[in-house]
């Protein structure tokens, strides 16, 4: 048996300054611990486990569905790639010179050119024949005028297509 001892504490008297008021410190309340019946606790735990299991299974099902759709989309992608390669091959065949030549001959009726006759236009100032053909009495001023006229036509020709420039071509 243990004897209880009485504790005596010495109390000192403390004078409190009245100039300020001290708020009393709140005394913490003891919370009453809630006790659940073991069956209720077991039921809550069972519901929690079942809920987590259902969520996990639904996630697995969703993953499997997404894998199937991914495989389906990859198959479609491969089919589209094959079709693109076939179209690229067809474009290259259509752009080949032999194909263009065969279409030009069959549909458009084009043929290889036969003998071509070329008409060459000689400039006034570069031809000795032209100088020889001039009359004896023509002046240098007339020759210089022809050169000036030729230079003007040569300069205007590319800028204004309708000024009378001649092009070489086939004579028929």
Secondary structure as the mmCIF struct_conf table of DSSP 4:
data_model
#
loop_
_struct_conf.conf_type_id
_struct_conf.id
_struct_conf.beg_label_comp_id
_struct_conf.beg_label_asym_id
_struct_conf.beg_label_seq_id
_struct_conf.end_label_comp_id
_struct_conf.end_label_asym_id
_struct_conf.end_label_seq_id
HELX_LH_PP_P HELX_LH_PP_P1 UNK A 15 UNK A 17
TURN_TY1_P TURN_TY1_P1 UNK A 18 UNK A 19
BEND BEND1 UNK A 20 UNK A 20
HELX_LH_PP_P HELX_LH_PP_P2 UNK A 22 UNK A 34
HELX_RH_AL_P HELX_RH_AL_P1 UNK A 38 UNK A 94
TURN_TY1_P TURN_TY1_P2 UNK A 95 UNK A 95
BEND BEND2 UNK A 96 UNK A 96
HELX_RH_AL_P HELX_RH_AL_P2 UNK A 97 UNK A 106
TURN_TY1_P TURN_TY1_P3 UNK A 107 UNK A 107
BEND BEND3 UNK A 108 UNK A 108
HELX_LH_PP_P HELX_LH_PP_P3 UNK A 121 UNK A 123
HELX_RH_3T_P HELX_RH_3T_P1 UNK A 124 UNK A 126
HELX_RH_AL_P HELX_RH_AL_P3 UNK A 128 UNK A 133
BEND BEND4 UNK A 134 UNK A 134
TURN_TY1_P TURN_TY1_P4 UNK A 136 UNK A 137
HELX_RH_AL_P HELX_RH_AL_P4 UNK A 140 UNK A 159
TURN_TY1_P TURN_TY1_P5 UNK A 161 UNK A 162
BEND BEND5 UNK A 163 UNK A 163
#
